[in-house]
């Protein structure tokens, strides 16, 4: 049976590879949005996590709440089972842009399949944020839209919930409250059945790809034809009505599931620089069924583009056609571009660099999960695969305080030490060549909040006081 799993997570920070999920809330419904069950999981703060004060004054999770939680390993097993229940369609708000990547990494570092919930057992993913952007652009009469201080509309879930008086059980940015708000939003949108069904079909990889491939290539540059389309994304902002004209420049060579696009409504993108070999521009990378919605460039859709955007579109097409060789050279560069490897990347962040677990790795992983907790350390020492063995050791050190590992744990001890170091050579590197959040940055952020935020609630002040003590006591 097909079901929706509406969900939300609150986290210790913004890095999917290095921060952790602290609360998970989920409500399973049938396809008519009738509730079947709900889950709320709170997770203990790991010893190797420096919490972000910015995150904590947003979701306002307290020390007492986290102390009552389960370990990350226990939570990962529970959440993985929920998402991989046959027929599950996972559904969040900006979930494909944020939450789902946190899921992939919590599954990965706990030796669970990070991708199965996207395709196996008739499971799939959807995201309410791009659906909301589509409704705002093309069917906005169904909802009361909140406005920001500058007069433009906002797609923030908290403001949508307030404006439309959604009935929820908690405060904004509380995971279960946000899940309930997303379901209320879905109930309103689903009343417009044709638009709702049309929107949800964009998350079907096959249908999404087919829709794009059936759009005619009607723009000739040099000797090559291209598709001009419209793209809908919350990231384009209310000034652009969340819609932008784009040109489809082809499919990535090294990454077979990525199509590449360039916005055509931005000024000074196709300015010819005599000292440059290619145009200096940003390329949008889209995967089938993701949060970027592509529409044909039809007259009835073009009306949603601002007058200024239409003017810039025409100017950019003219510039491209003036320098076809430069444009074709530019797109070939991007089509062949491959992300650089990070030589010193941390183990937690190697999901994309190390790839899928092999058959032999999966056999060792299954042995780890199926063994008793008291035997896991011994089983871990028998693993031949270095990646699985190292990851299993981290699981034990993070989640099983009462267990003593056989062999040295110098690597993990050094990992903890580096979190409080100020030396650049001690930076813990992620897959974006980013750095794991550490004590120094945490204390700087905390002081900045205390100095600049004038309207902190008593609960937020209490949380900041706890975080200050917590970080001061971290002696890695």
N, C-alpha and C positions, 0 to 999 in steps of 0.2 A: 504493500500500500504506500502510495506517495504521501509524504507529509512535509510541512514546513517546520524548520527549526529556527525560530527567530531568536537571535542571541546578541549579547553585548559583553564586552570585557572592560575592566578597569585595570590599569597597568602601573608599574613602578616608574615608568619613563617612556620615552618615545622610540627606543631602539628595539626592533623585533628580535634581533639576534642576541642582545645583551640584557635587556630588561625582561621582567617577568609579568605574566598575568597574575593579578592579585584576587580579582573576583570574576567569576563567570556566571552569567544568568542566561537561561534559555527557557523558552516556552514552545512546546511542540503543538502544532495545530493540524487539522485536516486542511484540504485545499479550499474549504469554504471558511477558513479562519476560525473554526470552533476549537477551543482549547482542549488538548488531550492530557498534557502533563506539563510540569515545570521543574526546573532544576536551578539551584543556587549553590555555588561552590566558592568557598573562601580559601585562599592559599597562604600558607605561612611565608613570610619574607625570608628569602634565602640568605645565607651568611655572606655570599659573594656579591650581593646587590647593594649598591649605594642608592637609596631612594631619592628621586627628584622632588624637591619641595614644590615645584610648579605642578607636578602631577598630583601631589597629595592635597594641596589646597583646592584642587579642582574636584576630585572625587571624595575627599574628606574621609578616607578610611583611617581608622584609629589603630593604635597599637593593640588594644584589647581585642578588636575584631580579628586582626591578623593572627594573634596568638592562638585563637580558637580554630584556625584553619587547618587543612590537611597539608601534607607535603606536596611539592610540585609534581613529584613522580606519581603520587596517588591521583592527583587532579588530572594529570595528562592522560592516564589510563581511562579515567571516567569520561573526560571530554572527547577523547578519540573514539570511544565506544558510541557516544551520542551522535557524533557526526558521521559515523560509518554504519549506523543502523540502516539497513537496506531501504532505498527509496527516499532518503532524507534530502530535502532541498534546504540548505542553510541560507539564512536571510538576515542581514544586519543593516545598519545605517553607516555608510562609508566603510563597510566591512571588507570590500575588495581592495580598498585603498589603505586600510590600517589593520583591522582585527584579524583578517585571514592570514596575513603574513606573520603575526604573532602566533597564530595557531600552528603554522608550518614549522616555526622554530621551536615551539614548546614540544611538538611531536618529535622533531628531529633530534633535539638534544636528549630526549628521553627514549630514544631508539624505537620510535614508532613511525609508521609510514606517513610522511608529511603531505602526500598528495592524494591518497586514496579517496578522501572525502570529496574530491573534485570530480571523480569520474567512475569509481568502482561501485558495484552493487546498486546501480541506478541512482547514485548520489550526484548532486550538483550544487552550484552556488549561485546566489543572486544578491543584489545590493539595492536597497531602497533609495539611497541618495541619488544615483543617476536617474532612477524612475521619477523621483520628485523633481529633478531639474527638467526632465522631459515634460511633465505635467505643467510645470510653471511656464515653460516656453510655448506649449501648444494647447493646453487645456486648463488654464489657470482659474476658471470660474468655480472649480470644485472645492476650493480651499480658501480660507482667509490667510493672507500672506503677511507675516510680520515685516516691519521695516527697521533698518538700522538708523543710526544717528544721522547719516548722510542722505537719508531719504530713499535709498535703494532697498530692495527686498532682501531677506535673509533666508537661507535654507537650514539654519541651525535647528536641530531637533528640539532643543529646549524651548526656543522661541515659537516654533510651530505648535508645540504642545500647549504652551500658554495661550497663544492667540486663538486656537481652536478648542480650548477648554477640554483637552483630552483627560479622561479619568484614569489616573495612575495611582500606584500605591506608595510612592516614595518621593524623594527629592531628585531634582535634575542631576545628571551625571552619576546617579546610582544605577548600577547595571540593570536590575530588574525593572526599575522605573522606565529606563530608556527602551527596554524590550517591549513593555506594554505600550509605550508611545508609538513605536514602529508598527505594531499591530493595529492600533487605532488609525494610523495613516493608511495602512494597507486596506482597511475596511472602507475608507472613503474612496480611495482610488479604484478599488475593485468594482465599485458601483458603475463605473464607466467601463463596461466589460470589453468593448472593442479596443479602447486605448490601453487598458490594463494588459490584455492578452498580447497586444502588439509590443508593448514595452517589455514584458517578461521574455518574449521570444528572443530578444537581443542577448540573453544570457545562455542561450543554447548555442554552443560553439558551431555546430553544423549550419544552423539557420543564419547565424550572424555572418559567417563566411560566405554563404550563398547569397545573402542580401547584398553584400559588398561586391561580389563577383558579377552580379547581374546589372550593376550600374555601368552604363556605357562610358567608354573612354572618349571624351569629346573635346579634350584640350590637347592640341598638338604643339610640342616644343621640339624644335629641330625635326628629326625624323621619328620621334617617339610620341605616342598618344598616352594621355594620363586621365585619371578620373578626378573631377572636381566634385567634392561632396560637402555636406554639412556635418559637423560633429557637435554632439551635445555633451557637455561636461560641467559639473558644478565648479570646477577649477577655473572656467572661463569668466565666472563672476556675473553679478547682476547687471553691470554696465553693458555687457554684451548679451544680456538675456540668456546667458548660459549656452549660447550657440556661436559657432565660428565656422567660416568657410575654410576648407582644407584641401590639399592636393595629396593624393595617394602616390607615393614615389616608388612603391614596390615592397618586396619581402626581404627581410634580413637574410643574408647568406649564412652566417654562423648559427643563427637562432631561428629555426624553421617555423616557430610559432609566433613570430613577430612581424607585423606589417608596419611600415613607416609612413608618417604623415607630416606635412608642414602646414602651419597656419598661414593663411593668406590675408588676414585682416590686421597684421602688425606692420607698423611703419618702420622704414629703414632696415628691413630685413634683407632685401636684395640690392643693396648698394654695392656697386663694383669697387673693390679696393685693388689698386694696381699692384700692391705688395703681397696680396693674398692669392693662393692657388685656388681657393674655393670660397663660396659665400659663407659668411659666419652666421650660422643660424641654428636654432634648436629644433630637433626632430622629436616628434611624438611617437612613442613605441606602443603599439596596440596589440593585445593578444585576443584571440577569438573568445567571445563571451565575457569580456571584462567590463570595466565601468565606463568605457568610452563608447558612446552610441553614435553610429554612422548612418546618416540619412542621404537619400539622393538629392541632388541639387534641383528640386522641383520649384516651380513658380510659387505654389502655395506655401512652401517652406521658406522660401527666400524672404518673405515678408517679415520673418522673425529676426532677420539680420538688421542691425542698425544702419542708418543712412551712411554714417561715417565708415562703417565696416565695408559696405558695398563699394564705396568710392576707393578705399585702400585696396580692396580686392582687384578692382580693374587696373589700378596703377601697378600692382605687383605682377599681374599677368603680363602686362606690357613689358616690364623690366626683365622678366624671365625670358620672354621671347626675343628681347634685344641681345641677350647673352646666352643662347642655348647651350653652347659648348661648356661654359662655366657652370651652368645649372646641372647639366648631365654629369659633369665631373664631380660636382658637390654631392649629388645623390649617390653616385657610385661609392664615394668615400664612406657615406653613412651606411649604405647597404652592406659593405664589407667590414664595418667596424666591429671589433671584438673587445669586450670588457677586459682590461688588464688583470692579470693574476696578482694577488696580494701575497708575496712570499712569506711574510710573517703573520699571516692571518690566524686569529685565535680559533681553537677547535669548535667553539660554540657557533661560529659564524661561517663554517665551511659548507653549509647546505648547497649553495649554488656552485661553489668551486670544486667540491669533491663529488657531487652528483649523487645519483640514486644508490641505495644499498645494493650490493651484488648478492647473488644467490648464496654464496658462502657466508657473507656477512649476515644475511637474514637467518641462516641456520644457527649461528652463534647468538644472534639477538633473541631468537625464540627460546633458546636454552636459558638465557638470562631472565626473561620474563616469566618463564614457567617454573623456575627454581624457587624454593622457599627463601624468604627474606634472610634467614640466618645462614643460608648457603650461597647467597649471591656473590659474596666476596671471593669465596673459593672458586666458584664457577668462572668468575671474571678472570682469574689468573690463568685459566686454561685456554683462553682465547688466543688464536694465532693472528687474527687481523688486528693491526695496530690501532686503526680508527675505532673499531667497536670496543676494544679493550680500554682505550683511553676515555671514551665517552661513558662506558659502564662505570669506570672508576669515579668519574665526576658525579654520576647519579648517586653512587653510594655515599660519597663524601657530602653531598648536598642534602640527602634525604634520610640517611640512616646513621644518626649520631652514635648509636650504641654499637655499631659494627667496627671492628678493627680490620683494616685492609692488610692483606699479605703483600709485602713489598713496599717500596718507597712511594711517597706521595709528594716528592719535592716539587714536581711541576705544578701541582695545584696550590701548594703553599706559596710558591713564587707568584702564582696568579693573584692570590689574595694580597700579597705584599705590594704588588704593582698598582693596586687600586688606590693606595694612599701615597704613592710616589709622585713627585713633581718633575721627575726626569723624563725628557722626551723619549729616551730609549726604553723606558718602562711602559709606554703606551700600549694598551691592548687593542689590536686593530681588528676592525670589522670588514665585511665584504664591500662596503662602500669606501674603504680606506678611512672610515671614521674611527673614533676612539671611544672605548667603553667609559661610561660615566663613572667618575671617581670621587673620592672624598674632597679633594681640593675644589673641584667645580661645584660639588654639592654645597659646600660651605659658602662659596661665593654667591650662589643662587639664593641660598637662604637669607644671607645678609641683605641682598638686593631687594628681596621681597619685603623684609621687615622695614627697610628704609623707604621704599616707594609706595607700598600698598597701604592706603590710609583707611580702608573700610574692611578690614579683616573681621570676620565673625569670631566670637569667643572660641568656637570649635576649631577654626583655622589657626588661631593663636596657640591653642593647646597642642595641635598637631605639629606646628613649627617648633615649639619648645621641646616636644618629644624627639623630633628629627635631629635637632641640634645636639641633644644628649646622646642620641643613638650614633650619630656620625663621630662625635668626639670619642666615643668608646671603641670605635672600630680600630683595633690595633693589629693590622695585617703584618 
